[in-house]
Amino acid sequence: MPHRTALLATMLLASCSGGAPVPDDPPRLANPSAAIAPAAVSATLVFPAAASVGPAVASAPRYPLGSTTVHPIMHDDAPTLSNPGLPPEVVRRIVRQNFGRLRLCYEVAARKDPTLSGTVVIRYVIDTSGAVAAAADAGSTIGSPDLVACVTRAFLSLSFPSPAAGSVMVTQTIYFTPRSP
């Protein structure tokens, strides 16, 4: 292991300084930690210009210094399916894999009301290709129409396996609670 540490340190220094090539097998050092003085290792981080990172990142909202984002505690109930064309656990797994999108919807809505809490109930149709053909609010209690609309749009972009027995109507409940500081 000490040999690997010395090799990595040598490679790091060579790549940072643009100096001599790294030997294939550097000599073994008696005390590898003493080989490089801490002051000799420095790093300069260069961040790309906003235009080079893509439009999605460049147009992302900037938070003022000192502002806090409210991160929710999220959980869901097992979905209710209209027919056995898809296993409920597969539908639930795909929805949970997309919790990041739903969390972002909550964070945007929580800027107006940091105590935002409740359920979003979505009824959506998975067509024979696995795409979500329609999605709508089915009795949400969260009290934020913007959050419900955002979650509905997020469901419209989900993709599922093709159902075996035609299109499937699904009702799914997602619970949002602000995380206490």
C-alpha positions as CSV (number, residue, x, y, z in Angstrom):
1,M,0.0,0.0,0.0
2,P,2.8,2.5,0.7
3,H,4.1,1.9,-2.8
4,R,0.7,2.9,-4.3
5,T,0.6,6.0,-2.2
6,A,4.1,7.0,-3.5
7,L,3.0,6.2,-7.1
8,L,-0.2,8.3,-6.8
9,A,1.7,11.2,-5.2
10,T,4.3,11.1,-8.0
11,M,1.6,11.0,-10.7
12,L,-0.3,13.9,-9.0
13,L,2.8,16.1,-8.9
14,A,3.8,15.2,-12.5
15,S,0.4,16.0,-13.8
16,C,0.1,19.3,-11.9
17,S,3.5,20.6,-12.8
18,G,3.5,19.4,-16.4
19,G,7.0,18.2,-15.7
20,A,8.8,15.0,-16.2
21,P,6.9,11.8,-17.2
22,V,6.0,9.5,-14.4
23,P,8.2,6.4,-14.3
24,D,6.5,3.0,-14.7
25,D,7.9,1.7,-11.4
26,P,9.1,4.5,-9.0
27,P,11.6,3.4,-6.4
28,R,10.2,2.3,-3.1
29,L,10.6,4.8,-0.3
30,A,11.4,3.9,3.3
31,N,8.9,6.5,4.5
32,P,6.4,7.4,1.8
33,S,4.6,10.0,3.8
34,A,7.9,12.0,4.2
35,A,8.5,12.0,0.4
36,I,6.2,14.9,-0.3
37,A,6.1,18.0,1.9
38,P,2.5,19.2,2.5
39,A,3.5,22.6,1.2
40,A,4.6,21.1,-2.2
41,V,1.1,19.9,-3.0
42,S,-1.3,22.6,-4.1
43,A,-4.4,22.6,-6.3
44,T,-6.1,25.3,-8.3
45,L,-9.7,24.7,-9.1
46,V,-11.0,26.2,-12.3
47,F,-14.7,26.4,-12.9
48,P,-16.1,26.6,-16.4
49,A,-18.0,29.6,-17.6
50,A,-21.7,29.4,-17.3
51,A,-22.2,29.1,-21.1
52,S,-20.0,25.9,-21.3
53,V,-22.0,23.9,-18.7
54,G,-25.2,23.9,-20.7
55,P,-28.4,25.8,-20.7
56,A,-30.0,23.9,-17.8
57,V,-27.2,24.6,-15.4
58,A,-26.6,28.2,-16.6
59,S,-30.3,29.1,-16.2
60,A,-30.7,27.5,-12.8
61,P,-31.8,29.9,-10.2
62,R,-29.2,31.4,-8.0
63,Y,-29.8,31.4,-4.3
64,P,-28.8,34.6,-2.4
65,L,-26.1,34.1,0.2
66,G,-27.5,32.9,3.5
67,S,-30.7,31.6,2.1
68,T,-31.8,28.1,3.0
69,T,-33.5,25.5,0.9
70,V,-36.1,23.4,2.7
71,H,-35.5,19.7,2.0
72,P,-38.6,17.5,2.5
73,I,-39.0,14.2,4.1
74,M,-40.8,12.2,1.4
75,H,-42.5,8.8,1.3
76,D,-45.2,7.2,-0.8
77,D,-47.9,4.6,-0.6
78,A,-48.0,1.6,-2.8
79,P,-49.7,2.5,-6.1
80,T,-53.2,1.4,-6.9
81,L,-53.4,-0.1,-10.4
82,S,-56.6,-0.5,-12.5
83,N,-55.4,-3.9,-13.9
84,P,-52.6,-6.3,-13.4
85,G,-50.7,-5.2,-16.5
86,L,-47.7,-4.1,-14.4
87,P,-46.5,-5.2,-11.0
88,P,-47.1,-2.4,-8.4
89,E,-43.6,-2.8,-7.1
90,V,-42.1,-1.9,-10.5
91,V,-44.3,1.2,-10.7
92,R,-43.3,2.2,-7.2
93,R,-39.6,1.6,-7.9
94,I,-39.7,3.9,-10.9
95,V,-41.6,6.6,-9.1
96,R,-39.1,6.4,-6.2
97,Q,-36.2,6.6,-8.7
98,N,-37.6,10.0,-9.7
99,F,-38.1,11.4,-6.2
100,G,-35.3,13.9,-7.0
101,R,-37.7,15.6,-9.5
102,L,-40.5,15.6,-7.0
103,R,-38.2,16.9,-4.3
104,L,-37.2,19.8,-6.6
105,C,-40.9,20.7,-7.1
106,Y,-41.3,20.8,-3.3
107,E,-38.2,23.0,-2.8
108,V,-39.4,25.5,-5.3
109,A,-42.9,25.7,-3.7
110,A,-41.3,25.8,-0.1
111,R,-39.6,29.1,-1.0
112,K,-43.1,30.7,-0.6
113,D,-44.1,28.6,2.4
114,P,-41.3,26.8,4.3
115,T,-43.9,24.9,6.4
116,L,-45.6,23.3,3.4
117,S,-46.8,19.8,4.3
118,G,-49.3,17.3,3.0
119,T,-50.0,14.8,0.3
120,V,-50.0,15.0,-3.5
121,V,-52.3,12.4,-5.0
122,I,-51.8,11.8,-8.7
123,R,-53.9,9.7,-11.1
124,Y,-52.0,8.8,-14.3
125,V,-52.4,6.5,-17.3
126,I,-49.5,4.3,-18.5
127,D,-50.2,3.6,-22.2
128,T,-49.2,0.4,-24.0
129,S,-45.8,1.8,-24.9
130,G,-45.0,2.5,-21.2
131,A,-45.3,6.3,-21.5
132,V,-47.5,8.3,-19.2
133,A,-50.4,9.4,-21.5
134,A,-52.2,11.6,-19.0
135,A,-51.8,12.7,-15.4
136,A,-54.0,14.8,-13.1
137,D,-54.5,15.7,-9.4
138,A,-56.7,13.2,-7.6
139,G,-57.4,15.0,-4.3
140,S,-54.1,16.5,-3.0
141,T,-54.1,18.1,0.4
142,I,-50.7,20.0,0.2
143,G,-52.3,23.4,-0.3
144,S,-49.9,24.5,-3.1
145,P,-51.4,24.4,-6.6
146,D,-47.9,25.2,-8.0
147,L,-46.4,22.1,-6.3
148,V,-49.3,19.8,-7.5
149,A,-48.9,21.2,-11.1
150,C,-45.1,20.6,-11.0
151,V,-45.5,17.0,-9.7
152,T,-48.1,16.3,-12.3
153,R,-45.7,17.5,-15.0
154,A,-43.0,15.3,-13.5
155,F,-45.2,12.3,-13.8
156,L,-45.9,13.1,-17.4
157,S,-42.2,12.6,-18.2
158,L,-41.9,9.2,-16.5
159,S,-41.4,6.0,-18.5
160,F,-42.4,2.5,-17.5
161,P,-42.2,-1.0,-19.0
162,S,-44.9,-1.7,-21.5
163,P,-48.0,-3.1,-19.6
164,A,-48.9,-6.7,-20.5
165,A,-52.7,-6.1,-20.5
166,G,-53.3,-2.8,-22.2
167,S,-53.0,0.6,-20.6
168,V,-53.1,0.9,-16.8
169,M,-54.5,3.7,-14.7
170,V,-52.5,4.3,-11.5
171,T,-53.3,6.3,-8.4
172,Q,-50.2,7.2,-6.3
173,T,-50.0,9.2,-3.1
174,I,-46.8,11.0,-2.1
175,Y,-46.3,12.6,1.3
176,F,-44.2,15.8,1.8
177,T,-43.1,17.0,5.2
178,P,-40.5,19.7,5.8
179,R,-37.3,18.4,7.4
180,S,-36.8,20.1,10.8
181,P,-33.5,22.1,11.0
